[in-house]
Amino acid sequence: MATRSKLKNFQQQPGAPPHKNYGYGTTAASIKLPNMPKGPSVTYKPTWEKANLNTYNRAESERLAAEKLLEEAKSLIQDAKVRVDRDEVEVDQRLKLRNVDVDFWKGELDNKIAQLKDEIEEVHALKIRADNETRSCSEPINIATQCITFRAQRQGCDLIRDEVDINLEMELESFKNNQGLLAQTSQQMEEQMRLMKKCKFIVEKDHTEKELALQVDEVTKGIKMTSLNSKKSDIKTTSVHNGRNGPQVTVSDWMNITQQNLQKATTQLENSFQLRSVVNGILAQVASNLKTSVDVTNLAFNRRMEEIREAKGKLEQQKSETTVKIQEVENTIQSLEQALMAKQGPLATCQAKIQQRKLRPGFELCRDEVDEQLAREQKNLLEIINKLEGGILQAKHCFGGLQKTLLELEDEISKKANSIYIDEVKCGTLRKSIAINMY
């Protein structure tokens, strides 16, 4: 703009040829001509002005470039300070978050170590109990076997697998297999303790490393610019990650490793819980067999004998009632047959009325209320007759069943008396000699 303004104020000399304007503030006089004559001349004054203008423009450009450089340098300094402060704050925040994560997983490892310690102690105590129970399995196998043999002599429907048989067989099987079962259980608990100790070692190692990592990060957190003023000569301007020692582990890998350690420990704890549950069930059953097998089995005998006596009493009562019912059913059959014969007349009358009304001529043969009522009457009579016939068949079938049942009742009463004799006299007398030593 300054160039154009100066060229606009340029006054052409009198007698000089006109200057042709080529645009951008230049004229024909500004063009450098070859073989210019030496010495001052009015003709070449524009060349002098062009030189001054070029010098001015170069100075202006350099000044503007310097101003731009100053602005950029100022912005760079400000940006560098902001970025450094921001990065430092970001590092502190991420270090804090990292410490929170490490502390969280360290707490999880603490809990898991405590759980493993408690569980190992629980399993060890349970193993001692199992070893003690192993020495207490030497009781009444022969008596249980004889009772099973006696009860095999029951007859008819009484020869069933009832609660007494189940208790006797459980008692016998438990005493036979108890020694081997508890020995195997003790070995399983020993192996489970070994696996939990192995997991405990791995978890404790992970816990120790995280504790050291927290200490390292705590020291890192205390490193500030003021603490490095005396060591500025040792500051490196290149990345230090290339010189990192140890395996390259990502945060995801780090978390997965800890989670895997926790999961392994959790799995072993769950396995131990299940094993202890099973062992407790075994020990409870063995202890119950050793301490209360006689009382439990005798109680089953008493309940069964009460059931048999009650069933025998009900059968005897049923026998007397069946005899009465046989006579009542016979009377009922006669009553049903008489009622059936009594309905034949009304049915015939109704059907005759229907046939008679069909003789009406022409349009008089319509379905009126009388026809509908006759149809309903016929339907009701047929239903009644069918029900009476069905009742007669059922009553005759019931009569035959009652007679058959009477014979069966007499047979069952005899079988119940035999079952009471076996359970009460044979087995009851034999089981009184059972002696159980408590351990």
C-alpha positions, 0 to 999 in steps of 0.5 A, spaced: 500 500 500 505 504 501 508 503 494 502 504 491 501 511 494 508 513 493 507 511 485 500 515 485 504 521 487 509 521 482 509 527 478 511 526 470 517 531 468 515 536 463 518 533 456 519 526 458 515 521 455 509 518 458 510 512 463 506 506 461 503 503 468 504 495 468 500 494 474 502 493 481 505 500 482 510 499 477 511 503 470 516 503 464 521 508 467 522 502 473 524 497 468 532 497 468 535 498 461 542 495 459 547 500 457 545 506 462 549 512 461 553 514 467 552 521 471 545 524 473 539 524 469 532 526 470 530 520 465 532 515 471 529 518 477 524 513 477 529 507 478 532 511 484 525 511 487 524 504 485 531 502 489 528 506 495 521 503 495 525 496 494 529 497 500 523 500 504 519 494 502 524 489 504 525 493 511 518 492 512 517 485 510 523 483 515 520 488 521 513 484 520 517 477 520 520 479 526 514 481 529 511 474 527 517 471 530 516 474 536 509 473 537 510 465 535 516 465 540 511 468 546 506 463 544 510 458 544 513 459 551 506 460 553 504 454 550 510 450 553 508 452 560 501 450 559 503 443 556 508 442 562 504 444 567 498 440 564 502 434 563 505 435 570 498 435 573 496 429 569 501 425 571 500 426 578 492 425 577 494 418 573 499 416 578 494 417 584 489 413 580 494 408 579 495 408 586 488 407 587 488 401 583 494 398 585 491 399 593 484 396 591 487 390 588 492 390 594 486 390 598 483 384 594 489 380 595 489 382 603 482 379 603 484 373 599 490 371 603 486 372 610 481 367 607 486 362 604 489 362 611 482 361 615 480 356 610 487 352 611 486 352 618 479 350 617 481 344 613 486 342 617 482 342 623 477 338 619 482 333 617 484 331 624 476 330 626 476 325 620 482 321 622 479 321 629 473 318 626 477 313 622 478 309 628 471 309 631 468 304 625 468 297 628 460 296 630 454 292 629 455 290 622 453 283 624 446 285 628 444 289 622 445 283 617 441 279 621 436 284 622 435 284 614 435 277 613 429 276 618 425 282 615 426 278 608 421 273 611 416 278 611 410 276 606 406 280 601 405 287 600 409 288 607 415 285 603 417 292 601 423 297 602 421 301 607 424 306 612 427 300 616 430 297 611 433 303 608 436 305 615 439 298 616 442 298 609 445 305 610 447 303 617 451 297 614 454 300 608 456 306 612 460 301 617 463 297 612 465 303 607 467 308 613 474 306 614 476 307 607 471 313 605 474 317 611 482 315 609 480 317 602 477 324 605 483 325 609 488 324 603 483 329 599 483 334 604 491 334 604 491 335 597 486 341 598 491 344 603 497 343 598 493 347 593 491 352 597 498 353 600 501 354 593 495 359 591 497 363 598 504 363 596 502 366 589 497 371 592 502 373 597 508 374 592 503 378 588 501 382 594 508 384 596 510 386 589 504 391 589 506 393 596 513 395 593 510 398 587 506 403 592 512 405 595 516 406 588 510 410 586 510 414 593 517 416 591 515 418 584 510 422 587 515 426 591 519 427 585 518 435 583 522 440 579 525 443 585 528 436 587 532 436 580 535 443 580 541 440 583 541 434 578 540 438 571 546 436 568 543 429 568 537 431 565 536 427 558 532 430 553 530 423 549 525 418 552 527 414 557 522 408 556 527 405 551 531 403 556 526 400 561 528 394 564 524 387 565 518 385 561 513 389 557 507 388 561 501 392 559 495 395 564 491 390 561 496 384 562 497 387 569 490 386 571 489 380 568 495 377 572 492 379 578 485 377 576 487 370 574 491 369 581 485 371 585 480 367 581 485 361 582 485 362 589 477 363 589 477 357 585 481 353 590 477 356 596 470 354 592 473 347 592 475 347 599 468 349 601 465 344 597 470 339 600 468 341 607 461 341 606 462 334 603 466 332 609 462 335 614 456 331 611 460 324 611 463 326 618 456 328 620 453 321 618 459 317 621 458 320 627 450 319 627 451 312 625 456 311 631 452 315 636 445 314 634 444 309 629 441 304 634 436 309 637 435 312 629 434 305 627 429 303 633 425 309 632 424 307 625 422 300 627 417 303 632 414 307 627 414 301 622 410 297 627 406 302 629 404 303 622 403 296 621 399 295 627 395 301 625 394 298 618 392 291 621 387 295 625 384 299 619 384 292 615 380 289 621 375 294 621 375 295 614 373 287 614 367 288 618 365 294 614 366 291 608 361 285 610 356 290 611 357 294 605 356 288 601 349 287 603 348 295 602 350 294 595 346 288 594 340 292 596 342 298 592 343 294 585 335 292 587 333 299 588 337 301 581 333 296 577 327 298 580 328 305 578 330 303 571 324 299 570 320 305 573 323 310 567 321 306 561 313 308 562 315 315 561 320 314 556 315 311 552 309 316 553 314 321 551 316 318 545 309 316 543 307 324 543 313 326 539 311 321 534 303 323 534 305 331 533 309 329 527 302 328 524 300 335 523 299 337 516 302 343 512 305 349 516 302 346 522 308 341 523 312 347 526 317 346 531 313 350 537 314 350 544 311 343 545 316 340 541 322 343 544 319 341 551 318 334 549 325 333 546 328 336 553 323 331 556 326 325 552 333 327 553 332 328 560 329 321 561 334 318 556 340 321 561 337 318 567 336 311 564 343 311 562 345 313 568 341 308 572 344 303 567 351 305 569 349 305 576 347 298 576 353 296 572 358 300 577 354 297 583 355 290 580 362 291 579 363 294 586 359 288 589 364 283 586 370 287 588 367 287 595 367 280 595 374 279 593 376 285 597 374 281 603 378 275 602 384 279 601 383 283 607 383 276 611 390 274 608 393 281 609 391 281 616 395 275 617 401 278 613 401 284 618 401 279 624 407 276 621 410 282 620 409 285 627 412 278 630 419 279 626 420 286 627 418 286 634 420 280 637 426 277 632 429 284 630 427 288 637 430 283 641 436 282 637 438 290 637 437 290 644 444 287 645 447 293 641 453 297 644 456 303 641 462 306 644 462 314 643 469 317 641 
